[in-house]
Each structure stands twice: as structure tokens, then as C-alpha cells.
Amino acid sequence: MWGSGFYGGKEEGPPRTRHVSPKAQIVIGWLNPKTRKFKGKELEGGLKNEIFKSTVHARIITGSDKEGVMRIRVFDKSKIKDAK
């Protein structure tokens, strides 16, 4: 999403493209509301996992322009009920 913050902002222009580092860590989990920490495990298959064939809610953490995307945290839909 465009913009900053947890929910992004208005879309402005074409979709962004990002280089994903070969060392990128791709995890799936949820944000623990009590500790405010992300709890997760490595996503099997990385970017080739079936989950990416549909829309996912994720946070992308980037390094420098040369490093690109360093971590992708995919929020597990099945844990949303437990997170309340």
C-alpha cells in the first residue's frame, strides 16, 4: 500500500516494485496484542508458497536500496479471532 502507517494511505500512481533480497526472511504469524510483538514461523516455500496466489495482509521491511526487501511478515488470517 502507498503511504505510511499500519494501513498505508491513498494509492497514488502505479504499483510499487521492490527487489527482494535472496536473504529475505518470509514469516507467517500474528501480532500478539498483549506483548505487541509479532509471533510467527518461517513460511514454507517462501515467495513460492500458495498463499501468495491471493491477497495477503503483510508488512514489508526493507533495508537499503541495494538490499531491497529484507523481511516479509504475513499476517495469518486464522489467528485474527485469537488476537482480539
C-alpha positions in Angstrom: 0.0 0.0 0.0 1.0 3.5 -0.5 1.7 5.9 2.4 2.9 5.2 5.9 1.4 3.6 9.0 -0.1 0.2 9.5 -2.9 0.6 6.9 -1.0 2.6 4.4 -2.6 5.5 2.6 -4.3 6.6 -0.7 -3.0 4.9 -3.8 -1.0 7.3 -5.9 0.3 6.1 -9.2 1.3 2.6 -10.5 2.0 -0.2 -8.0 5.5 -0.1 -6.5 8.0 -2.8 -7.3 10.6 -3.9 -4.8 13.7 -6.0 -5.1 13.5 -9.0 -2.7 16.9 -9.9 -1.2 17.9 -13.6 -1.7 18.5 -13.5 2.1 14.9 -12.2 2.8 13.1 -13.8 5.7 9.4 -14.6 5.0 7.4 -15.5 8.1 3.7 -16.0 8.8 2.1 -15.3 12.2 0.2 -12.7 14.1 0.7 -9.6 16.2 0.2 -10.5 19.9 -1.9 -7.7 21.3 -0.6 -8.2 24.9 3.1 -8.1 24.1 2.7 -6.1 20.9 5.3 -8.4 19.3 5.0 -10.4 16.1 4.8 -14.2 16.8 5.5 -16.3 13.7 7.3 -19.1 11.9 9.1 -19.3 8.6 6.7 -19.7 5.7 7.4 -22.9 3.9 8.4 -22.3 0.3 9.0 -18.6 0.8 7.6 -16.4 -2.0 6.6 -19.5 -4.0 4.1 -20.5 -1.3 0.4 -20.9 -2.4 -0.7 -18.1 0.0 0.7 -15.5 -2.4 -1.7 -16.5 -5.2 -4.3 -14.4 -3.4 -4.3 -11.1 -1.5 -2.4 -11.2 1.8 -2.1 -8.7 4.6 1.6 -8.3 5.2 4.2 -5.9 6.5 7.3 -5.5 4.3 10.6 -4.4 5.9 13.3 -3.0 3.7 17.0 -2.4 4.0 19.0 0.0 1.8 18.1 0.4 -1.8 20.8 -2.2 -2.7 19.5 -4.7 -0.1 15.8 -4.4 -1.0 13.1 -6.3 0.9 14.7 -8.0 3.9 11.6 -9.4 5.7 8.0 -10.1 4.9 5.6 -10.7 7.8 2.4 -12.2 6.5 -0.5 -11.9 9.0 -2.2 -15.3 9.5 -6.0 -14.9 8.9 -6.7 -17.9 11.1 -5.2 -16.1 14.1 -7.2 -12.9 13.8 -10.0 -14.2 16.2 -7.4 -15.2 18.8 -5.8 -11.8 18.6 -8.8 -10.0 19.9 
